[in-house]
Amino acid sequence: MDFRTLAASQDALAGISADALLLVVAGDKLPAGFDKTLAALAADAVKLGDFDFKGGRALTLHRPAGVKATRLVLAAAGKGSLKAARAALNAALGQLKGRGAAHAAVAFVGFDAGIEALAEQAVQATAESVYVYRHTKPSAPAAGALSKLSLVASKDEAKAAKAGLARGEAISAGIELARECANRPGNCATPTFLAEQVKALGKDHGIKVEVLDQKAVEKLGMGSFLAVAKGSDEPLRFIVARYEGAAKAVAPVVLVGKGITFDSGGISLKPGAEMDEMKFDMGGAASVLGTLRAVAELKPKLNLVVVIAACENMPSGRAVKPGDVVTSMSGQTIEILNTDAEGRLILCDALTYVERFKPAVVVDVATLTGACVIALGGVRSGMYASDDELAAALSAAGDAALDPCWRLPLDEDYDEGLKSNFADMANVGSRAGGSITAAKFLQRYASKYRWGHLDIAGTAWKGGAAKGATGRPVGLLTHFVLSQAK
């Protein structure tokens, strides 16, 4: 996809040459001084009852008189928030699906949001509209004709528009990589496959990559991670990637991703219904991999370490059993009451491992608990943070990326649910507050640095007819990492 800016004033948009001119309008009318030809066409459409300025409305006019573009698409954004702009653009792009428009020009009218943020969302909306998964489905329909998007900007807006396009392209590439990895079935997207994807990214962008096998993990004493992997014939992989954009002395940002490439629940076997969706249980790993790609393309002046603990959780004669006690890399012992609470068991060893980097901040990302889905649904990711400043930074990053999260508590009282008579802690508490007790479990391994946790069980994928990975929270994570550059 070719993304670029197009210099034009809003009183001369009718002269833009394109297969489609997408006019995304905030408010209840076009502003004074707007292109007279387009204003007349919009007014006529409103008068005929074909269009109004209520958010979400879109209308296509074919070969309109006086307009150089072959199609004019009117799209209303209502009050004009950034979220509304994205929704209106989605509606406008939907008008082009299945049609022959190869080049679309987009003009935003009447928005308070800056052109940089609008440009970023324009790229992401377009990239999403043309994405088609086809790795195991070669019969999938073609992505469509759209291959070029021009963002209309004034000369004063050009620099900001180009910055927004660049960030949008990088995030979109990261989202697509995350979706491609997560959408592949478990017999394709194995721990070894994830390691290969990181190696390929490292080769393309000069990123240092280290992949640890079982012997190396055993040597490190990652007894908790090893316990989860025991039941599978697929070999585990512990993947470490380092982007170095600042001096070595600069403490890195560290992202840790849960990479359970298929989760059967282990001996605590899940119900059969919708178990196929457990191929998405590596959504945390996919998202930190996608973020690494976005950061590598944007080249900010910071250091970033990405760590992925990858394995399957399967039942077998070797599998860990409810009631077993394992020793984590930290030396703390864990009574495994439920083998389906495995994500925290692999993450805890990863959180201990990253102490060696003396990080500025660590954020782990995991499709961790069904309890978070019940609490927040598929709109916001659950967010936990060790301090208010970090919580505010993660929240602001989510808002800027239209990839929102919501802070949940870490009160000490929730620790009571993890008490065990036979180990330092149990791996689960009661059903009540399940996402919180999972976060409290992880917090015990993250006391030596600033720490955040994103529970993306509700946001990493969609089920039903729209089943597929979303690529979230690549947008949030990329904005957060960029905000940490000094």
N, C-alpha and C positions, 0 to 999 in steps of 0.2 A: 504494500500500500504506500502510495506517495502522498505525503502531507506537506503542505507549504502555505505560506501567507500570500495574500492577494491584496495589493494596495488599491483601495477605492473608498470614496466618501459615500455617506449614506444618502446623498441626494442624486447619486448617479449609478445605483445598483442595477438598473434595467439594462445597462450596457455591458454587463458581465457575460462573457461567453462561457457556457458550461452546458452539460447535459441536463443539469438540474440546479436551480438556485433555491436553497433552503433558507427561508426567512423565519427566524425564531424570535418571537416578539414577546416582551414582558409588558404588563399593564393591560389596559382595556382599549387602547387605541395606538395608532402610529404617531410618533412625535411630529411636532411642527418642523417644517423644512425637510421632511423625508422625501425620497424619490417620488415625484408626482405620478408617474405611470404606475408604480407598484401600489401607491396609496389608493389610486382610483380602482385598481383591480381588487384590492382588499375590501374597500368600501362597497363595491358592487357585490362581492361574495357575501358580505354581511347582510346587505339589503335583500338578497335573494334567499337568505336563510341557509346558505350552504356552509357558512363559517361564522364563528364568533370567537371572542378573545378569552374564553374560559380555558383554564389550564388543561392540557392534554388533547385539545382539538387540532386536527391537521387536515389540510385540503390540498389536492394537486390540481393545478390548472395546466392544460397542455397547449403548447404553442400560443401563449397569450400575446395579444397584439401589443407591439411596442417593446417587447422584452426579448433580448438576444438569446437568453437561455431557452432550451427546448421545453423545459418544465419549470413551473414556479410552484414551490411547496410552501404553503403558509402553515406555521405551527405556533400555537399559543402556549405561553408559559405562565399565565396567571400573574401572581404577585412578583415573580421574577427572581426567586432565590436561585442559588447555584443548583440545588437539587431539582427545582422546577425547570431550569434550563436543560439539564440532562434529560429529564423526562420528555420535554417537548422535542428535543433533538431525536430521542429514540422514536417518537411518533413520526417525525419527519422522515427519518431513515426507513422506517417501516413502510412508508409510501413508495419507496424505491425497490423494495424486495421483489424479485422475480421480474424486474423490468430491465431495460437495456442501458440504464444510465451508468456510464463509466466514470464520469467526472462530475462531482458535486461541489458547488461553492456554498459556504455557510456564512450567513450574516446574522449576528446577534444584535437585537435592537431593544434599547431601553433598560438594560440590566445595570444594577448597582455593582455586581461582581466584576472584578477586573478582567481584562482580556486574557491575562495569563492563566487564570483559573478556568475560564471558559474554553480556552484553547486546549488545555489538558483534558477536559471532559469531552470535548468534540472528538479528539483522537480516540479516547477510550470507547465512546459510544459507537464510533464507526468501526473500530476493530472488533468490538463485540458483535456488531450487526453482520459482519462477514465471516465470523468464526464458524467452522464446521468441523466436527470430529470425524475423522475418516480412517484412523489407523487400523481398526479392526472392522470397519464398515466401508469398503471401497465403493459400495453402491449409494453412499450418501449423496444428496443433491449438491450441485455446484454451489460455491459460495456466492455467486452472483457476479454481475458485471462491474460493480463499483471498485475502482482501483486507484482513484485519486480524489483527494479532498483539499480544497483551497479554503482557507479561513480569511474572510474579509476583515481587514484592519486598516486603520488610518496610518499615516507615516509616523505619527507620535506613538502609536501602539505597536509598531512593528517589532521592536526589540523584546517587549514583554510577550507578544504573541509567539515569537520564535522560541522563547524560553519555555512557554507553556506547551507548545507542540513537542519540543524535545523531551520534556518530562513525561508528557502523555505517551509518546512513542515508547520510551523506556519502560514505563509502568505497564503499558499494554503488552509489550514483549514478555515481561515477567509474568503477567497474568496468563497469557497464552501458554507459556511453558508450564506454569503450575496446573492449568486445566488439562493440558495434554498428558502430564504425568499422572494426575489423579483420575482422569477418565479411563485410562488403560486398565484392563482387567488384571486381577492379581497374578495370573499366569504370565503376564507380560511385564508389569511394573513390580518387579521383585526388588529386594534390597540391593542385589547386584546391579540391576537396571538403574536404580537411583544413583549408585556410585558412578556408573558410566556417564550419566547425565552431568554430574558435577565435574567429572574429569574433562568432559568435552567442553564445558563452560570455562573451565580453568585454562584449557589449551587456547580457546578463542580469545580470552581476555587477559591472559597473563596472571591468573589467580593461582596461588599455591594450594594444592590439594593433597591431602593424605587420607588414605582409606585403610582402616584397621580391620583385620579379620578376627576370627574367634580366638586364636592363640594370643594375639595382641591384647584383646579385651580381657581374656583370662589373666594375663600378666598384670594388667592394671587393677585387677580385683573387682571388676564390675559384676558382682554376684547377682544383683537385682536384674540388670539387663540380660545377663546370661540365662536367668531363670525363665524369663518370658520366651526366649528363643529356643529353649530346649525341646519343645514339642514339635518343631517343624524340621523338615528335611532341607529347606532353603537356608543357606548360610547367612548369618547376620552380617551387617556391615556398619561400622562406626565411621562416619565421614566428617572430615574437617577441612574447610576451605577458608582461605585468608585473602581478603582484598586489602592491599596496602596502598592507601592514597595519602598517607601522612607519615611523618617521621616515626621511627620505631618506638621512640619514647612515648608517643601519644597512646594513651590507653584505648583499647578498641571497644566498639559496640559489639556485643555478642548476641546472635540469634540462635536459638535452639529449637529444632523441629522434631515433633513426634513422627516417626516413619514406620508405623505398623502397616505394612503393605497389604495384609489381609488379617482381619480380626474375627475369628470364629467364636471368641470368648474363652477358648481353651477348654479345660475340664468343666468350667462353669459355662457350658455351651449356650450360645444365644439361641432364641427361637429361630426357626427356619425362615419365617416371613421377613422379607427385606434384608436378609443377611447378605445378599449380593452387594448391597450398598456399603458393606464394610471394606470394600476395595478403596473407599474414600478415606479410610482411617489414617492414611498418610498425608492428609490435607495440610497438616502443620509443616511436614517436611517439604511438600510441594510449594507451600507459600514462602518459606525461607529461601528455597532454591530460586523461586521467581524473583524474590526481592534482591538476591545476590546478582541476578542477571540485570535487573533494572539499575542497581547501584554501579555495576561494572560499566554500563553504557554511559551513565551520567558522570562518572569519575569525580565524585566529591572528594574534598581533602580531609579524609578521615580513614581510620582503620576499621575494618569489619571482619569479624570471624563468624562463620556459619557452621553450626554443628548439627548433624542429623544422626540420630540413633535409629537404625532400620532393621526390622526383622518381621517375621510373621508370628501370630499367636494362634497356635493350633493344638488340638487334642491328640495325644498319642501315649504310648506306654512310658515315654520319657518325660512327658509334660509335667510341669509343676502342678501340685495338687492343693486344694484348699486346706489350710492348716499347716502347710510347709512354712519353714522359717528360713529366710535367706539373709546374707550379709551384703549390704551395699558397699560401693567403693569408699564411702565416707566412714565405714566401720559400724554404722548404725544397722541394727537388725530389724527385719520386717516380717510380721506374720501375714501371710497371704490368705486372707479370708475369702476372697473372690478373685479367681484368675482372669475375670473379664475387666477388672480394674488394672489393666496392664500398662496403660500409657504412662501413668505416674511412676511405674517401676522401671521403665527404660529412661524416663526423663531425669529421675533423681540421680542416676549415675552420670548422666551427661552434665547436670548442673554441678556436680562435684568436680568433674573433669575440667570444666572451663575456669575453675579458680586459677589455674596455671597462667592464664592470660592476663591476670590482674585487670579485669575489665572495668571500664567506666560505667557500664550498665549491661545487664543481661535481660533479655526478653525471651521466654519460651512460648511456643505456639503449638496448640494441640487440639485435636478433636477429642476432648477429654471426657465429657460427661453428658449423658442424656438429661441430667438435671438442669444443665444450662439451657438446653433446648426448651424445656418446660418453662424456665424462668423468662427467657428473652426471645424465644422463637427464632425466626430466621432473619430478623432485622438488624440487631446489634450483636456483636461478639461480646462475651463476658470478659471483663478486664479486672485484674488485680494488680496492685502496685505496693511496693514497700514504703513509698513516701508520696506525699501530695504533689510534689513537683513533677515526678515521673508520671503519675496518674494524669496530671493536666497535660503533659506533653503527648502522651498516647491518645488522650481524648481529642486534643486539638488536631493531631495528625489524622485521626479518623474522620473528623468533621471536614477537614480540608480535602480529603480524598473521596468524600462521599462513601466512606467505608467505616461506619460508626461503631463505637464500642460503648459499653456502660460499666462503670466501676461498681464492683461488689465488695463486701467487707471482708476483713481479715482479723476479726476480733479474736482475742486469745481464747475466749470461751468455746470456740468451735474446735479447739484442740482436744477437748474432752472426748469427742467421738472417735479418736484414733488410738485410744488406750488399748493395750494388750497385756494379758497375763503372761505371755510367753516370749515377747520381743519388745524392742524399744518402741515399736508402734505397729498398728495394724494398717493394712493398705486401704481399707474402707471403713466408713462409719455407718450411721443409719442413712436411710433414704432422704430424710429431711436435710436440706442444705447440702446436698451431695456435691455440687460444684464448689462450694466453699470449703468443705472438708478435703476435697481433692487438692485445692490450692494450698490449704494449710499443710498438707502432706509435703508438697513441693517446697514450701517456704522453709521447712526444716533443713533443706539442702542448699539454700540460697542465702544464708545469713552473712556471708563474707563479702557481699557486694550489693549494689542497688539492683533490684529485681522486679520484673514485671511478668505477668502471665496472661496469655490470651486463650480463653476457652472458645474455640470456633466450631464446636459440634453442631451448632444451629446454622452457621453461615458458610461453611466450606463447600457445601453441595446442596442441591435441590433434589427432591424425590418426585415420584409420580410421573406425569406426562412430560415434565420439563427436566427429568432426571439428568444430572450432570454436575460436574465441578464448577464452582463460581470463580475460582482464583482468588477469593478473599482469604486473608487480608493483605495481599501484596500491596495494594494502594496505601493502606494505613501504615504498614511497616516501612515502605519506601519513604513516605513523608516523614515518619519518625526518624529514620536513620539520617536523612538529609538535615533534619533539624538539629542533629547532634554535631554537625561539622563546626569546627571552631574557626 
